């Protein structure tokens, strides 16, 4: 049976922004939480997000990282995460193109 999230996670209000992923139990360092994005060039940025990828918030001090595996992006913990703690990533999906012309 398909489960959109590991049993150790819920989608809940975030202190960072909107909704986020919160741990329901302690999750050890180096835990593979599953697939967050699937490569598909028909979608913006070339990936389609799973619920795992759609609800994880950005921070400058993350407790998870993205690991590329073939046509998938997976989320792996880089620290122990306690029950009630929000899972976070450092990510940058958008590039700002600066206009190099002088102002008129």
Secondary structure, 3 states (H helix, E strand, C coil): CCCCCCCCEEEEECCCCCEEEEECCCECCCCEEEEEEEECCCCHHHEEECHHHHCCEECCCCCEEEEEECCEEEEEECCCECCCCECEECCCCCCCCCCCCCCC
